[in-house]
């Protein structure tokens, strides 16, 4: 009982400190003439995880210019919607989302004239594969089956009773003409499929400035190892380096340590911007 009380107090203090640190970074970024949403302080206190990746992005990629987006694992389009708050000059977004019935949600969330939705799964070769999903909780949909220990964390939220056969393709086959003139950022949130996506998209990813990957640091899926180390090795071949490891999600009931994290990789020539004086 005492351990639970201390864990609860520790969690509350840590989440408060995290909110304060994000707001402090935003104030620094405003002084560096970056664009911030008007209500960023309120939103950070309500849900610090919502804006944390974008705050990291604009340290390295100035949002006063055109920066486009490839959103892999778009789900209902919330990430793309928030991306436009931080990169209002964005001209083009490509969303990869296997479940076509979510297209209306994406369109409603991303009111962008040049929005392209591709209802495909991505991999390192063209093939067909079973895709597991729950219509009531689509963000946990996956080509992979969760291990029982990991699924405890959302046992009451995710019931993958629905399945379909997906046509899988390579990222490089779908983005050959994307953003030849402008910078772009790539987000990969594919529930265990990140290695295969990177392997099939190295030519496209090489042209990006920032890549956000949800990586695993412990086993999550049956017959699959954790993915961070392999992702880092693959991306290092195209000159990308991990620079931001986002903290674990508050309220994780499985471990004090991160089973998965959002990791921000940037090109080598952007690494010097990690110092305050450079942004």
N, C-alpha and C positions, 0 to 999 in steps of 0.2 A: 504493500500500500504506500509506504514512504517513497519507494522508488518511483512509483507512478506519479506521485505528487511532485517530486523533483523533476521528473521528465516533463510534466505539464508546464511547470514554471519555466524550465529551461527553454522549452519550445516557444512559449509566449515572448520571452526576452529576446530570443534569437530572431523571431519574426519581426519584432519591433525594431531591433537593430538593423535588420535587412531593409526595412522600409525607409528608415532614416538614411542609410547609406545610399540607397537609390535616389532619394530626393537630393541629397548632397551632390551626387554625381550630375544630376539634371541641372542644378544651379551652376555648376562648373561648365557644363555644355552650353548653357544659355550665354554665359560670358564669352564662350568661344564662338558665338553667333550661330549655334545650331538651332534648328526648328523643333520646338516641343509643343505637344497638344496643350491647349489652354487649361484643361482640367487635370493635368498630369498628377498633381499632388493628391487630389481626391482619389483618383483611380489607383494610384500606387498604394494608398492606405487601404482601399477596398480589396484590391487583389494585386499584390506586388509581382506575382508571376506573369501577369498579363503583359507588362511593358518591359520586363527586365532584358529580354533579348534585343529589343530595339534600341534601348539605351546603350547596350554594348555595341550595336552596329554603328551608331552615329559617332562613336569615339574614333572609328577607323574609316568610315565612308561618309564624307560630308553630305548632309541632306539638303544643301542649298542648290544641288544640281540634279540632273536626271539620273535616277537609279531605278532600274526595273527589277522584276521579281519572277523567279520560278518557284512555285509552291508545290512541293511533292508531298502528297498526303494532305490535301487541302481540306478534307471533310466538309464542313458547312461554310468555309471561307472566313472564319474569324481571324486567322493569322494575316491573310491578305488585307482584310478590312483595317486591321490595326497598322499594318505596314504603310498604308496610305496616310495615316495620321502622322507618321514620322518621315515619310518620303512623299510629300504632297506633289512633287513634280514628276513622279513616276508616270510613264506613258504606256507601259505594256506589262501585263501579268499573264503568265501561263499557269493554270492550275491542273495538276494531275490528281484525279479522284476516281477510283474504280467504280464507285456506286453512283450510277447516273441519276438516281432519284434524288440525289443531293444537289443537282445542278441549280434548281430554283433557289435553294438557300444560298448558294455561292453567288448567284447573280444578284440577289437581294442585298447581300452583304458587301459585295464588291461592285459598286455602281461605277464601272469603268468602261469606257467605250471600246478600248482595245483589250478585252478580256477573252482569253481562249481557254476553254475547259476540255481536257482530254480524258475521256473515261477509259483509261487503261491502267493496268498494273505495270510496274517497271522491274526489270531484272537485268542479268548479264547475257541473256540470250532469249530469242523468241520461242515461246512455248505456251502451253495451257497449264493452269494450276488451280486447285480448289482455294477459294477465298471464304473465310469464316467471318460472319458479322452478326450483329444484333441491331435490328432496326431502331431500337430505343436507346442505343448507346454506340453510335457508329464510330466514334473516335478510337475505339479499341479494336476495330476490325483488323484482321491480319491474315497473311498467307501462312502463318505459322500457328501451331497450337501452344498455348501457355503451359508451363509446368505447373503442377498442382500447388506447390508452395507459393509461387508468385501470384497465382490467381486468387489467393485468399484476400488480397488487398482490394479486390473489386468483385468479390463473389456475389454480392447482392445487386451489382450494377450491370454486369455483363453476362449475357446468355447467348453464346454463339450458335444458336440453333439454326440460323439461316446460313446457307452456303450457296455459292455460285461458281461456275467455271470461268476464270478470267483469262483473257488473252494478254500475255505479258510481252513487253517490247523493251527496247533499249532507249534510254534517255537521249542518246546521241542520234537516234533515228527520228526524233520528234522536235529537235531544237537546232537544226542546222543553220537556220537563218535568223535565230533569235539574237537581238541586241548586238549587231555587228558594230554599231557606232557608239552605244551607250554602255555604261557599267551596269552590272546586275548582281543581285544576291540570290543565293539558292538556299531554300529550307527543305530539309529531308526529315520527315517524321513518318516512318513507314512500318513501325511495329516489327522490328527484327529483320527487315529487308534491306537495311542501309548498305551493307557490304555489296550485295548484288547490284544495287542501284548505282553505286559509285563505280563499280567495275564496268558497267554498261554505259557510263556517262562521262568518262574521263576527258574526252575532247570538249564537251560542253562545259564541264566544271572548271577546266583549265582557263576558260575565258572569264570566269566570275571574279569578283573581288573578295567576297565573303561567302562562306558556306556554313550554315547551321545544321548540325546533325544531332538527332536524338540517339545517343549511343548507350549501349548497356555495358556495365562493369561487373556484372554477375549473370549467371544463367537465368534467362526468362522463358525461353522457348524449348520445346522438346527437340532433341537431336541438333541443337545449335549452341555454339559457345557464345560467350560475350563478344561484343563487336568493336569496342573502342580501339583496341590495339591494331586490329586489321584495318579499320577505317583510317587511323592515323598514318599507317604505313602506306596505304594506297594514295592518300592525299599528299603525303610528303613527296611522292614521285612527280606531282604537278606543282610543287613549290607552295603548298599550303601547310600552315602550322597551327596547332591548337593554342589559343591564347586566353579564352574565357571558359571556365567550367562552372556552369550555373549550379547553385545549391540544390539539394534535394527538395522535393515538394514537401511543404509543411503537412503534417498529419499522416505521413507514411507509417503504417502500423507494422511493417515487416522488419525494419532495421534502422538503426541510427545512421547508417551509411547509405550512400546513394547506390541503388541498384541500377538506375539509369540517370543520365543527365543530358541536358542540352549543352553541346560543346560548340563553341564558335571558332572556326578555323579562318585565318586570314592569309593573304599572300605575304611572302617574305618581306617585300618592300613596304608593307604597311605595319610591320612589327614595331618600328620606331615610334609609332603614334601611341604606344602604351604609356609613354611619359606625359604627365599633365601639360607640360609646356608645349607639346606638339598637337594638342587639340583643344 
